[in-house]
C-alpha cells in the first residue's frame, strides 16, 4: 500500500523558516519523481517544487531562491526547506509521488503551513 506521510508544518512569522518532510512507503521511492504541491485558501492546488530520480530539482517561480527540495533515497524521504516565508506561502502542503515506470500517482494527506505575524 502506497503511503506518503508529511510533517513539519506549523505557524511561522514572515521571514521565518520551516522544513517539511514526507516519508514514503509501499513503492520504489528511488524510481519516483517526488513533488510538493500546495493549496492556499480559495486557491487551486499548485506545484511548488519537484525533484527527479536523478536529483534534478525544479521550482515554481514564486519560490525560487527561497525553497529547496531534496530527497534521501536511503530514508525514502523528500524534504522541502522553506526560508524567507511570506504571507502568501500560507497553504496546505502536499507531497506527491509519481512512479516513472508504472505511472502510479500518490498523494499525502497534507500538512498546513501558516505564515502570520
C-alpha positions as CSV (number, residue, x, y, z in Angstrom):
1,X,0.0,0.0,0.0
2,X,1.4,3.3,-1.1
3,X,1.7,5.8,1.8
4,X,3.0,9.3,2.0
5,X,3.2,11.0,5.4
6,X,4.0,14.7,5.6
7,X,5.2,16.5,8.7
8,X,6.8,19.8,9.7
9,X,4.1,22.3,9.0
10,X,3.0,24.9,11.5
11,X,2.8,28.6,12.3
12,X,5.7,30.8,11.4
13,X,6.3,34.5,11.2
14,X,7.0,36.2,7.9
15,X,10.7,35.8,7.1
16,X,10.9,32.6,9.1
17,X,11.8,29.1,8.0
18,X,10.3,25.6,8.1
19,X,11.3,22.2,6.9
20,X,8.7,19.8,5.6
21,X,9.3,16.1,5.4
22,X,7.5,13.4,3.5
23,X,8.2,9.8,4.3
24,X,7.2,7.3,1.7
25,X,6.4,3.6,1.8
26,X,4.8,0.9,-0.4
27,X,6.6,1.7,-3.6
28,X,10.0,2.1,-5.1
29,X,11.0,5.6,-3.9
30,X,14.1,5.9,-5.9
31,X,12.0,5.3,-9.1
32,X,9.6,8.1,-8.3
33,X,9.5,11.7,-9.2
34,X,8.7,13.5,-5.9
35,X,7.0,16.8,-5.7
36,X,5.5,19.2,-3.3
37,X,2.2,21.0,-4.1
38,X,0.3,23.5,-2.1
39,X,-3.3,24.7,-1.9
40,X,-3.9,28.1,-0.4
41,X,-7.2,29.4,0.9
42,X,-9.6,29.8,-2.0
43,X,-6.9,28.8,-4.5
44,X,-6.3,25.8,-6.7
45,X,-3.6,23.3,-5.9
46,X,-0.3,24.3,-7.5
47,X,3.1,22.8,-7.9
48,X,5.7,24.2,-5.6
49,X,8.8,22.1,-6.3
50,X,9.7,18.7,-7.8
51,X,12.8,16.5,-7.9
52,X,13.5,13.8,-10.4
53,X,15.0,10.4,-9.8
54,X,18.3,12.0,-10.9
55,X,18.1,14.6,-8.2
56,X,17.3,17.4,-10.6
57,X,15.0,20.0,-8.9
58,X,12.6,22.4,-10.4
59,X,10.7,25.2,-8.7
60,X,7.7,27.5,-9.2
61,X,8.8,31.0,-9.9
62,X,7.2,32.2,-6.7
63,X,9.5,30.1,-4.5
64,X,12.8,30.2,-6.4
65,X,15.7,31.3,-4.3
66,X,13.6,30.7,-1.1
67,X,12.7,27.0,-1.1
68,X,14.9,23.9,-1.6
69,X,13.7,20.4,-2.3
70,X,15.9,17.4,-1.6
71,X,15.5,13.7,-1.4
72,X,17.1,11.0,0.6
73,X,16.6,7.6,-1.1
74,X,18.1,5.7,1.8
75,X,15.4,7.1,4.1
76,X,12.6,7.2,1.5
77,X,12.1,10.8,2.4
78,X,11.7,14.1,0.5
79,X,12.2,17.4,2.1
80,X,11.1,21.0,1.4
81,X,13.3,23.6,3.2
82,X,11.3,26.8,3.2
83,X,13.0,30.1,4.0
84,X,12.1,33.8,3.9
85,X,8.5,32.8,4.2
86,X,5.8,35.2,3.1
87,X,2.2,35.6,4.0
88,X,1.3,34.2,0.6
89,X,3.0,30.9,1.3
90,X,0.2,30.1,3.7
91,X,-1.3,26.8,2.4
92,X,-1.7,23.1,3.0
93,X,1.4,21.5,1.5
94,X,1.0,18.1,-0.1
95,X,3.6,15.5,-1.0
96,X,3.2,13.7,-4.4
97,X,4.9,10.7,-5.8
98,X,4.8,9.6,-9.4
99,X,6.5,6.3,-10.3
100,X,8.3,6.7,-13.6
101,X,7.7,3.1,-14.8
102,X,4.2,2.4,-13.7
103,X,2.9,5.9,-13.8
104,X,1.2,5.3,-10.4
105,X,0.5,8.6,-8.7
106,X,0.0,9.1,-4.9
107,X,-0.7,11.9,-2.5
108,X,-0.1,12.5,1.1
109,X,-2.7,13.9,3.5
110,X,-1.2,17.4,3.6
111,X,0.5,19.5,6.3
112,X,-0.7,23.0,6.9
113,X,1.7,26.0,6.9
114,X,0.5,29.3,8.2
115,X,2.7,32.4,7.8
116,X,1.4,35.1,10.1
117,X,2.7,37.9,12.3
